[in-house]
């Protein structure tokens, strides 16, 4: 039995289409590349400042601040002591500087994801039309291999911190948007009706009712965003982002088993610290919400 040939464009037509698209994108990068670089310059300056602050400050002070933040978030002695031990071991094995670079990158990426993700999530929760437009884009961002969207980012910005930061945010922001949308949609309608009965405006309902009640779910989104940002550390190292990812790449290239495992474990350690602290904070928020509105 002869198979019916699948209709497709000719090789010449495909080649012409690719050449046209590639030429158009190169022209775009030449025309707007400098403008986009200047647009992201304040973000890069902030990242460099945070890196320098973490690396140049005396390590006992940085250690105390980080452990203090973990305790304030978790209010758990067990998690705090575990974080202290993990950070001390990272320093003892000579990975302190790379770890601080990674923490700075993840912190800035998470902050950017929060600033961009929460407003988009709010818009999705308020409009079915916006949700219908944004959801396919989020699906694309989550399923597209990270190496694919590194290509246009590198073509525009070259190698360095900014393209790595943009790539990480693209990969890590979808949970922030989705869970903000979900959290606001899950707010009890009875509570919203009560707010309406008291004459609350749409903005007052959002700020005083919906966002506070959605905060535990939003914290889960922040947790997932941090985890996904850390998962991109090694990939971002391919385009010149310094941190724990670069020694892992060097270990792969030169078959340094110990170096790869140690830096991999350092990434795992940082991920566990972030995960436990933010999860504990989210649970505290949930309990508080249940007490206040239960």
C-alpha positions in Angstrom: 0.0 0.0 0.0 1.4 3.4 -1.0 1.4 6.0 1.6 0.0 9.4 0.7 2.8 11.9 0.8 2.2 14.6 3.5 1.8 18.0 1.9 4.7 20.3 2.8 6.5 23.3 1.5 9.4 22.8 -0.9 12.9 23.0 0.4 13.5 26.2 -1.5 10.4 27.9 0.0 11.4 26.8 3.5 14.9 28.1 3.0 13.6 31.4 1.7 11.2 31.7 4.7 14.1 31.0 7.2 16.4 33.4 5.5 13.7 36.2 5.6 12.9 35.6 9.3 16.6 35.4 10.2 17.5 38.5 8.3 14.5 40.4 9.8 15.6 39.4 13.3 19.2 40.4 12.7 18.0 43.8 11.5 15.9 44.1 14.6 18.9 43.4 16.8 21.0 45.9 15.0 18.3 48.6 15.2 17.0 48.1 18.7 19.8 46.1 20.4 21.4 49.2 22.0 18.1 50.5 23.2 17.2 47.2 24.9 20.6 47.0 26.5 20.2 50.5 28.0 16.7 49.5 29.1 18.1 46.6 31.2 21.2 48.4 32.4 19.6 49.4 35.8 18.7 45.8 36.4 22.3 44.7 35.6 23.7 47.4 37.9 21.4 46.2 40.8 22.6 42.6 40.2 26.3 43.6 40.2 25.7 45.7 43.4 24.0 42.7 45.2 26.8 40.3 44.1 29.5 42.7 45.3 27.7 43.2 48.6 27.4 39.5 49.3 31.0 38.7 48.2 32.9 41.7 49.6 31.1 41.8 53.0 32.7 39.8 55.8 31.4 36.2 55.5 30.2 36.0 59.2 27.9 39.0 58.6 26.5 37.6 55.4 26.0 34.2 57.0 24.2 35.8 60.0 22.0 37.8 57.7 21.1 34.8 55.5 20.4 32.6 58.6 18.4 35.4 60.2 16.2 35.7 57.1 15.6 32.0 57.1 14.6 32.1 60.8 12.2 35.1 60.2 10.5 33.3 57.3 10.3 29.8 58.9 10.3 30.5 62.7 11.8 27.0 62.9 15.0 26.2 64.8 15.4 23.0 62.8 15.3 24.7 59.4 17.5 27.5 60.7 20.2 25.2 62.1 20.1 23.1 58.9 20.6 26.2 56.8 23.5 27.3 59.0 25.2 23.9 58.6 24.7 23.9 54.8 26.1 27.4 54.3 29.1 26.7 56.6 29.9 23.5 54.6 29.6 25.4 51.4 32.1 27.9 52.7 34.5 25.2 54.1 34.6 23.5 50.7 35.5 26.7 48.9 32.2 27.4 47.1 31.2 30.5 49.0 31.8 33.1 46.3 30.1 31.1 43.6 27.2 30.5 45.9 26.8 34.2 46.7 26.7 34.9 42.9 24.0 32.3 42.5 22.0 33.6 45.4 22.2 37.2 44.0 21.1 36.0 40.6 18.2 33.9 41.9 17.1 36.8 44.2 17.0 39.4 41.4 15.2 36.9 39.1 12.6 36.1 41.7 12.0 39.8 42.5 11.6 40.5 38.8 9.2 37.5 38.4 7.1 38.8 41.4 7.0 42.4 40.0 5.9 41.2 36.6 4.0 38.0 37.5 1.6 39.3 40.2 0.0 42.1 38.0 -0.4 39.6 35.1 -1.9 37.1 37.4 -4.3 39.7 38.7 -5.4 40.7 35.2 -5.9 37.0 34.3 -8.1 36.5 37.4 -10.2 39.6 36.5 -10.7 38.8 32.8 -11.4 35.5 31.0 -10.2 37.1 27.8 -6.8 37.9 29.2 -6.6 34.4 30.7 -7.4 32.9 27.3 -4.6 34.9 25.7 -1.9 34.5 28.4 -2.4 30.7 29.2 -1.1 29.5 25.7 1.9 31.9 26.1 2.6 30.4 29.6 2.3 26.9 28.1 4.8 27.8 25.4 7.2 29.3 28.0 7.0 26.1 30.1 7.4 23.6 27.3 9.9 25.3 25.1 13.4 24.0 25.7 15.5 26.6 27.5 18.2 26.4 24.9 15.8 27.6 22.2 14.9 31.0 23.8 18.5 31.5 24.7 19.2 32.0 21.0 17.3 35.3 20.5 18.3 36.6 23.9 22.0 36.0 23.2 21.6 37.5 19.7 20.2 40.7 21.2 22.3 41.1 24.4 25.4 38.9 23.7 26.9 36.9 26.6 26.7 38.0 30.2 24.4 38.6 33.2 21.5 40.3 31.4 20.8 37.5 28.9 21.1 34.9 31.7 18.7 36.9 33.9 16.1 37.2 31.1 16.3 33.5 30.2 15.9 32.5 33.9 12.9 34.8 34.3 11.2 33.5 31.2 11.6 30.0 32.5 10.7 30.7 36.1 7.8 33.2 35.9 4.9 31.0 34.7 4.2 29.5 38.2 4.1 33.0 39.7 1.5 34.1 37.2 -0.6 30.9 37.3 -0.7 30.7 41.1 -1.5 34.4 41.5 -4.4 33.9 39.1 -5.5 30.7 41.0 -5.2 32.3 44.4 -7.4 35.2 43.6 -10.0 33.0 41.8 -10.2 30.8 44.9 -11.2 33.6 47.2 -14.7 32.8 48.7 -17.5 34.6 46.9 -19.3 35.1 50.2 -16.3 37.2 51.4 -16.4 39.3 48.2 -20.1 39.8 48.6 -19.6 41.0 52.1 -17.0 43.5 50.9 -19.4 44.7 48.3 -22.1 45.1 51.0 -19.7 47.4 52.9 -19.3 49.6 49.8 -15.7 48.5 48.9 -14.4 49.6 45.5 -12.8 47.2 43.1 -9.3 48.3 44.2 -10.2 48.1 47.9 -11.5 44.5 47.4 -8.3 43.6 45.6 -5.9 45.1 48.1 -7.8 44.4 51.3 -9.6 41.1 50.6 -8.4 39.2 47.5 -4.6 39.6 47.8 -4.4 38.9 51.5 -6.5 35.8 51.2 -4.6 34.7 48.1 -1.2 35.3 49.8 -0.6 31.6 50.8 -1.1 30.5 47.1 1.0 33.4 45.9 3.8 32.3 48.3 3.6 28.8 46.7 4.1 30.5 43.4 7.2 32.3 44.7 8.5 29.0 46.0 8.1 27.3 42.6 9.7 30.3 40.9 12.8 30.1 43.1 13.1 26.4 42.5 12.8 26.8 38.7 15.3 29.7 38.8 17.8 27.5 40.6 17.2 24.7 38.0 18.3 27.1 35.3 21.6 28.0 37.0 23.7 25.4 35.0 22.0 26.4 31.7 22.6 30.1 32.3 26.3 29.3 32.8 26.5 28.4 29.1 26.0 32.1 28.3 28.5 33.5 30.8 26.5 33.7 34.1 29.0 33.2 36.9 28.0 31.1 39.9 27.7 27.4 40.8 26.7 26.5 37.3 30.1 27.2 35.7 32.1 24.7 37.8 29.5 22.1 36.9 30.1 22.8 33.2 33.8 22.7 33.7 33.5 19.4 35.5 31.5 18.0 32.5 34.0 19.3 30.0 37.1 18.0 31.9 35.5 15.0 33.6 36.1 16.4 37.1 33.7 14.1 39.1 34.3 15.6 42.5 34.0 19.2 41.4 30.7 18.5 39.6 29.2 16.6 42.5 30.2 19.2 45.1 28.9 22.1 43.2 25.7 20.2 42.3 25.2 19.5 46.0 25.7 23.2 46.8 22.9 24.0 44.4 20.7 21.4 46.0 21.6 22.8 49.5 20.6 26.3 48.4 17.4 25.0 46.8 16.4 23.1 50.1 17.1 26.3 52.2 14.9 28.4 49.9 12.3 25.7 49.6 11.9 25.0 53.4 12.0 28.6 54.4 9.3 29.8 51.8 7.1 26.7 52.4 7.2 27.3 56.2 6.3 31.0 55.6 3.5 30.0 53.3 2.0 27.6 55.9 2.2 30.3 58.6 0.3 32.7 56.3 -2.3 30.0 55.6 -2.9 29.3 59.3 -3.1 33.0 60.0 -5.7 33.4 57.1 -7.7 30.5 58.5 -7.7 32.0 61.9 -8.7 35.5 60.8 -11.3 34.4 58.2 -12.3 31.0 59.6 
